[in-house]
Amino acid sequence: MARVTLQSIAERLGVSRMTVSNAFSRPDQLSEALRERILAEAAALGYLGPDPSARSLATGTTGTIGVLWAKELRYSLADEVSARFLGAVADELAPSGLALTLVPAIAEGSVVPARDVAMDGAIAFSCDPELPALDWLQRRGLPIVYVDMAAPRGGVAITIDDRGGARAAARHVIALGHRRVALFTSGFGEVPGPTTGHLLPEAARIRVIAERHAGWLDVLDAAGIQPQWVNQPNTYDDAREAARAMLAGAGRPTAVLCLTDVLASAVMAAAADAGLGVPGDLAVVGFDDHPLALRSRPSLTTVRQDVEVKGRAAAQALLALVAGRADTTVSRPRSRRLSVQLEVRGSTLGGAQLDR
């Protein structure tokens, strides 16, 4: 059977090859009746449409947007907050017909996704600005939106008020009368447990970590409180082990400010292991308003960010950057910093009453 092409369909219908092509790629150029007749003939012949590779060469576009993740994808996809962010990005892209590609941060070997995967633009999600994979994307000259990280000069960033949220969390525990406060976080190396307050250089470049630390210290320093620092480097199990060590030591904290809700849940589990009540013996505050914050018992006081609004904002900004390459009349998007809100729940105040 002869190979079906745009030209062969055109000849069967007595129209031009361009008319057939428009039926697939520029339907607004044809009447509805003519387009339906062309598509019906193509379907009858088993023709699915122009070859995607050929179409990309012809249009100079790929129809794909990449999302660069600094962490291993299996961890990111398992996390409910990350999944909600991706879902919001995908929903915002859907009307444009653009596909979403997850780009791992591998930057060694014969295949480097950030260098080799075809895409029209990319979202860089909470990456170290010195990440080699990010450098590849930038060297390609792709439109990039930076999420939860600073953008280079002239770039577009979508962030949240991490520092303001951390300040609100610290003010809350101080208002409750707590003076022995621990900061349960990451960025101090591979060993879980008590540590000094000096971030590793690579951690200090991560905006989320640096801004939340700065917000806590803005308030604690002003109140004359010297916090304990507790490091958790990798997994939930590491975090639980670090929390156990924190709670077993002399002068254990009465309040813990956590970098994320996942870490806060590990602290609450360790408190239960030690026979300590939350919030009676230990007040715990998280960050992000992860779905597990409401599933926890008591429910978790946390700083809420709207991750779906963040995902939609990132996708909208990137669509505008991509469109602006072909149409200079499209307004260039601006960076945005989204607000956050402290949600006071049972892990710091009257748990049983607030959980009803």
Disulfide bonds with the S-S distance in Angstrom:
none
